[in-house]
Structures are given as C-alpha cells and as structure tokens.
C-alpha cells in the first residue's frame, strides 16, 4: 500500500518552478522536504532536485469597495504568508475589473508601509530584481491584460506575512435600468492556441508554456487546484454603497452576502471569507421615477478640468418601429471550459434566442471547441421546421476539447449572401482564451456590415474579451452568471438586438479644445447610456449631446458648472485614453507607435498599464545573502461550476470489464448448479 | 410441481447467464491474445518494409513499437491509446514523444490483459522499446505511483527521454471505469 500513499500525496503536488529562472540559487543543496515529511493537505511545489518539494505561499485577500454615484473606488489587500522554513518569493496572478485604473500600491511589512512608484515596465522589473537579489523586501504589480495582473513579493521570511495593497478606480456599468458592480476573484483557465515554445525559459509561472500565438501564455495561466484539494485564496469583501438615489432593488446574485442599510440610502454589503472562485456581482435598480437622466462629476487639476459625464437617452423614443428582417449567426463555445453548468446556460440561452426569430429572418449556428461545425452550410430561413431542428441540435451539444476561436469567428463574419438588411453575430462563450488581441484584430478587419454581440457565460467569464469583442464588433454584451439569470438577461439582450441603435452621437463642449475619450461615442443599444470623459479648459457652459435613432433625433443637455467635484476623475479620463490608444494596436497601428503614448499618459497619471508597473522596495535587507530564496506561484481555484477534467484532460483508461464478466459468469454458474441441486431436494 | 418448474427455469437462466458472461469475459482475453499473434506478423512486415503495416485489412491503426518487459512479456504497441486499440494491444498515446525520442513516450495498456503484471516491475529493472526501424532502447524503471486520472503531470513533467507506462488501478478490480491509474516511469539508459 506504500505506492498508494505516495500517489495520494503526490496528487497534491502541483506546480513546477520554471527551470532556469533561478539559476543563481541552485548551486548547493538546500533544506527541502521529501514527500514522506508532508502532512495531509499541504500544497507543495517541486524543486529542481527530484523528489524534493517546498510549501507554496498562502494568499488571502481583503477588498474594500466604496461606490459613490457612478464612481467606484476600491482597495484590494493581498496578504502573502510563507508557511515554510526557507525564504520565498510569492507570485500571484489575479483578476481585476477590465476597466479598473490601478493607481496605487503599498507594500506593508508589519507596521511599516512603503508607497509604490510608477515606472516603465522594464525599469520597474529591474528595480524589483535588484532588491530581490540584495535580500530586501519588494513588491511589483504588473498588468498582463486589462483584467489580469501579477503581484510579485520578494524575500518573505520563514513563517512571515507581508501585505500588498492595490487601489483602483472605475466607472459603474449601467444597462437596462440596472447598475452592476462586478469584482472578479479568479481567472478562468485560459486556452492557449498555437504551438508551445520550449526553446527558451517561460516568461511566467503558469501551467502552460508560452506559445507562438500567445507569447506571455505562462503569465496568464496561474496554477489551478483540483476542487477535491479544498478551496484556497479566501476573500473578505466589504462594499459601502451610496447610490445617491432611492433604490427599488439591491441584490447579490453571486454570493450569499450580508446586506444592511446603514444610514439614509447608504448600504453596507459584506462577504465574510469566501473562496476566490467566481465573480462577485452586486446589482441595484433605482426606484421608479428616480432613474438617472444625467450624471456629471468634475475635477480641477493643474489648470485643467476633467469631466465624467453620463447621459441617458429616454426610453420613450422607442416608439413602435418597424422590425427589420435580420440574419443572425449564433456562435456557441462548446469547449471543455464550458463543461458543467456553463453549457446548460449556453443551451438555454440559445434555445430562447431561436424562438425569438421571425419567419422572414435567416439564421445559422456554429459550435466550436478544437474544431468548429456549422449547423447549415449557409444561413437558412427561420421557418418553424428549421427552428425545431436547430433546437434539437442545440439540446445535444456537449462541452469538451480546446477553444480554437479564430476559425468559427471568421466563419461567422463571412457575409456569403445579403439575405436581409441587418446581419448580427451572437457569440456565446466564457471567453477563456489567451489570444484576445489577435481575435480583436480579426473582428476589426472582417466585420463588414455585420454587428457582433457577446453573451458571457459562467461564474468567471473573461469580461475583457466580452466587452472589447463587442466594442470592436460595434455590438453590445451581456453576462449570464447562473442558469436562473438566463430568462431575464436574454430578454434585455433581445431588446438590444431588435431595437434600432442610437447612432451618429456628437458632443459639444463649452471649450473647443476639449479632449474627449472615447473620441467617437459608439452607437448605443437599448438600455445603454452615453458615458464619456473629457479634459477641457473651462466648465462654464453646457454639454450638449445629440444623435439619431430610427430617423428621430435625440438631444440632451447638462450644465457642467454645477456638477459636483470628485477627486480622481483625471485618472478615469487617463484610463479611457489608454484603452483607446491600446485599441489602435488591434486596428493595426504598430506597437512602437502605441507604446510611448501609453507610457507618457500612464506615468503622468500614476496608472498601471501594459507598459507601466508599480514597484515598492524596502530600504534595509532582511534576507542574509548566504540564505537562498525560492519562487512559489500562488495556486488558484477552479471557477465555480467548472469541471476540472474537462479542462485539463485525463490519463488514458486501462481497464475492461473482463474480470467482471468472468466473475459474474462464475457466480451465475455456481448458483445455477446450486438451484439444480435444490430442485432434486424439494 | 410449480416450485420444481420455477427452479428448473431459474437454474437454466443462471447457467445461460454464466455462459454468456463467460464468453464475454473470455472474448476480451481471446481478442487480446489473438491480436498479439496477428500483430507480431504485421510488426515483422513493418520491420522488413519500413512502412506502416496494418495488422488486419480494416484496421485504422498500425504497430509502432515492440515493448519487452523484464518478466518476458512482449507486446506489440499500436498507434493511439484509444479504447478500441487497447482491446488488442497496448497503445501509444498520440502527441507524446515517439518511441526512442527525446521526450516522454506514453504507452497505456489494459490492466486485465497486457498490463496485468505491471505492478511486478521493480525499480532498476530494464524495459526495452524497439521502434519501427528496429532500433532498441533500454529504459530503467525509476519510480512507480498510483495517481488520479486527472494527474496529467505524470506525462508532462518529466525531463530527458522517459517511458511512461499507464494502466488502470487497482489491477485486480473487477469494475471498469475507475479514476485511479498505476504509472511506471522508466528513464532511458545511455546509448
């Protein structure tokens, strides 16, 4: 049975230190432990000495979110604990909201606090590496994707705890009469297309190699624990919500949160230690009659005014309009990451969407995993028989395999024949891929007259993909987090598909030299407000917005001078400017041109970006130079509702029922003979 | 009288069930044994011709290696560790390193037929793998373990040329479809 015990212990060993990263630390044998020394439930990672392991860093998170009106201010405190008896570097790859502007980081060692500085990415890394080598405590926060970040903490002593506090700001989502606050806690394992690059060391500590299509794949794929090994990365989360208006409804669909009304219209929402395995979602609906029509905040800084403005087009312009026939291409993700509850939500959503089609419409469905299959060779009229056939096909869809998204995306955008005036592509996926930029580029290039919409499925979708894909596709996006949300969300989604957009939106500011981000307000779908940020010389005057919906013109005005002042609006403006510049890259502008622009604005406003990081270094060294340090990636949970084996695969099977057959044969024959004997006796 | 008839019927039913199950169980072993005979022939033809020789006309697989275990067991290995192939022979896992290659070569087999003695392998024993071109390579058994089916690291986390043999665990379990696997790692000897 010794073998069996070994197997159980080794099953808890999950991550390998990338070889070559720590060459300077490998010269002599170090105090590590063998598997026989490990107690149950320990999380270990391998060293370069076969059979020797060291304990992984333990991470927990405390989140404080303050919502005032439209603006969210949050601090995320990550605490790193080193349970082992040698020095450790902790590396934690974690998600934040895709529009978060991260502007501060503090390294907390006991009572001491060291404020992080913004630097260009390489410079920040050099500062960090130097401190790491010299035995000084240091922390580095880098951005891998707009919604994926890495915290590295160097020189955590044996048994020691170190805190890293990250602060960010964002603008709330407002859609279909509802505000949504979403805080992601775990990165759904990303599928990495392309062939792996094994010729050089990995750039990160992830569970895959970098690939020729995703060069930083190992930086966005933190190691994932099997659910059987228990949950890690506990999160304590507190929201203080000052909506600024009476609420009709406030609920938390993702968690059993404690919700209390504290004073006036201020609510406090608390999660007391939940595993980081899904997005935290909080929704509230303004009371009837107090829905916002417009909201403006300003900030004066260095002689300029920064403005955040939201303007809500009224619903009553949605008068009876003629429904235009459309061609709808549904693209449904049936890869392994959609296994479990996600595929059920996807099937339900798709079945509902099919029922929504009218006989004059055309449709087709494409399902994809490692390969893709079209239901029909080309779009067919949405006649009842075709819809019934499609629903049957959809009911049989199973989730398995990889997430090769490019092929089905291009196939869906291929406009073979102009059957109808409108052409809409509806992408139903969790977006768990690592090649987002390549997909955005393809959408931009191939969109034509089609409009692309995304429906994000599951407990931890890649919201960055959902939002940007819809933005490049000039469509809109929605989230379906649980099967019970399918009906409501799809209802809102159909309103977006069926109603005419508000187009040709133009803004007039009191200052002709206003710098507005986004530069061009995109077409708005039903339920969406105009949200812009601007920098201008004066706020004495009005913001006038106008646009056209189904031949009816729309105009809204709001006076800027009376708008309340809020600190930090400049960062929201800068964050949107960075996002717009980064988008240019997907539109084909070379990185060499994009990068300096982003660096300039990010440094000026103290913001993390793809090219700038926050770094903090302690003054005095704590690790004696003769003691070694190891690097440990913080393991993460599998998102709730997922199936581990569907994503990470299994070993081949090696058993048949032959023994079962032979055994039953023996028993049956013995019984038969016995019964025969019995007959003689009776 | 009625009791007698019921008992007769029951006895006949049980005996018939016994025969059917015996044939089903025996068939698996017969297939596994017979296939190896045919496979040895096609292996020899492969070696002579140097091309992929299908063991029987309708086969969608072909022999890729000959595996010799220290106890004297000799198996022809088929391309693809699929359920269908494993009924006939141990299967080479597509995508793993080619037999004799520099990475990890994975071969899976059924615990009740070809790999029924896999747990007899001991550390230090030599397993020989001969590739399609007739080149032999010796691998020394370094470790064995029982793992869960999801533990794909047993395939991915090895260094240097390694041979990994996998079968279902427990070896003597009558029930198919368990989630445990028995794994043997063997490292290539210097040539």
Interface residues (C-beta under 8 A of the other chain):
Chain A: X3 X4 X6 X7 X8 X10 X11 X14 X16 X46 X226 X644 X645 X648 X649 X650 X651 X652 X653 X654 X655 X656 X657 X658 X659 X660 X661 X662 X663 X664 X665 X666 X667 X668 X669 X671 X672 X673 X675 X676 X678 X679 X682
Chain B: X3 X4 X7 X8 X10 X11 X12 X13 X14 X15 X17 X18 X19 X20 X21 X22 X24 X25 X26 X28 X29 X81 X83 X86 X87 X91 X93 X106 X108 X109 X110 X111 X112 X113 X115 X119 X144 X145 X146 X147 X148 X149 X150 X151 X152 X153 X154 X155 X157 X166 X167 X168 X172 X173 X174 X175 X176 X177 X178 X180 X181 X182 X183
